[in-house]
Amino acid sequence: MTEVQSKQMAKLAYAALEDKKARDIRILDISKVSVLADYFIIASGSNRNQVQAMADQVEEELGKAGHPARQIEGYQTANWILLDYGDIIIHIFDEENRLFYDLERIWKDGAVLETADLDA
């Protein structure tokens, strides 16, 4: 996948999360610090239903754009849903687990991006 495609996918995912009122959406460019992915997108929801709705919206929007998820973990419990799209990995947390796992601290060497940074 090209960098432009990765950026477009990240923008779609961000918009889908915003559409479901996700809180504190962060985009981390981890391409220089990991071979796992180019981008992590991290967001919070206030309850199980919202967290699942956010995951559903991301899956629907990226699916319509021709990007099916490679793997989805944690959907049933919905305290941390991981959506793996290869170059982009989306983490949707409830607030308690986001604080506990603190991915932003763990991946602090990644660059924090704004949505404008994704414009190809």
Summary of the structure (lengths in Angstrom):
residues: 120
radius of gyration: 12.9
end to end distance: 14.1
largest distance: 35.7
contacts: 386
relative contact order: 0.25
helix: 41%
strand: 27%
